[in-house]
Amino acid sequence: MTRWVARPRVLLRRLPEGVVVLPARGHGPTSVLAGTAEELWDLLATPHSVEELASELAARHGADPTLVAADLEVALDDLLGRDLVETRES
């Protein structure tokens, strides 16, 4: 099973507007994660599958886990492309 987790050396700063993150290798632009993206980031402190993430976020917001999972696939691929997360097989 694929699990997603924040890269260990991502630099971050919490601001009232959200979390500002800089890629682990220091290459690339900074990103500001706010709202549910900030909640996702907090969950990614430990490895989670898409299903686990979707279940947790759906429960928090009273949403359909299937719809949340579809949105998460896009969001996680984006974070991966920014070098902010990594995958692990378990």
C-alpha positions in Angstrom: 0.0 0.0 0.0 1.3 3.4 -0.9 1.5 5.9 2.0 2.2 9.6 1.6 4.3 11.6 4.1 5.9 15.1 4.2 9.6 15.0 3.3 11.7 15.2 6.4 13.8 18.2 5.5 11.0 20.5 4.3 11.5 23.9 5.8 8.3 25.5 7.1 6.9 28.4 9.0 3.4 28.7 10.4 1.7 32.0 9.8 -1.9 33.1 10.4 -2.5 32.8 6.7 -1.3 29.1 6.6 1.9 27.1 6.4 4.7 28.4 4.2 6.9 25.5 2.9 10.1 25.3 1.0 11.1 22.1 -0.7 13.4 19.6 1.0 16.3 20.2 -1.3 15.9 24.0 -1.3 15.1 24.1 -5.0 11.9 25.6 -6.2 9.4 28.2 -5.0 7.9 28.5 -1.6 4.3 27.4 -1.3 1.6 28.6 1.1 -0.8 25.9 2.2 -4.0 27.2 3.8 -7.4 25.8 4.7 -7.8 22.1 4.0 -4.4 22.1 2.4 -2.9 23.0 5.8 -5.0 20.3 7.4 -3.6 17.8 4.9 -0.1 19.0 5.6 -0.6 18.4 9.3 -1.8 14.9 8.6 1.2 14.2 6.4 3.5 14.4 9.5 3.1 10.7 9.6 2.5 8.3 6.7 -1.0 7.8 5.5 -2.7 6.2 2.5 -5.0 8.2 0.3 -8.0 6.3 1.8 -6.9 7.2 5.4 -6.4 10.8 4.5 -9.8 11.0 2.7 -11.6 9.3 5.6 -10.1 11.8 8.1 -10.7 14.9 6.1 -14.2 13.8 5.0 -15.1 13.2 8.7 -13.9 16.6 9.7 -15.9 18.4 6.9 -18.9 16.2 6.5 -18.0 15.3 3.0 -18.1 12.1 0.8 -14.8 10.2 1.3 -14.8 9.2 -2.4 -15.0 12.8 -3.6 -12.3 13.8 -1.1 -10.0 10.9 -2.3 -10.3 12.1 -5.9 -9.3 15.7 -4.9 -6.5 14.3 -2.7 -4.9 12.4 -5.7 -4.6 15.8 -7.5 -3.3 17.6 -4.4 -0.8 14.9 -3.5 0.6 14.7 -7.0 1.0 18.5 -6.9 2.9 18.4 -3.6 5.0 15.5 -5.0 5.9 17.7 -8.0 6.9 20.5 -5.6 9.2 18.0 -3.8 7.3 18.5 -0.5 6.1 14.9 0.0 7.3 11.4 -0.7 5.7 8.0 -1.0 6.5 4.9 0.9 5.3 1.3 0.3 4.1 -0.7 3.3 
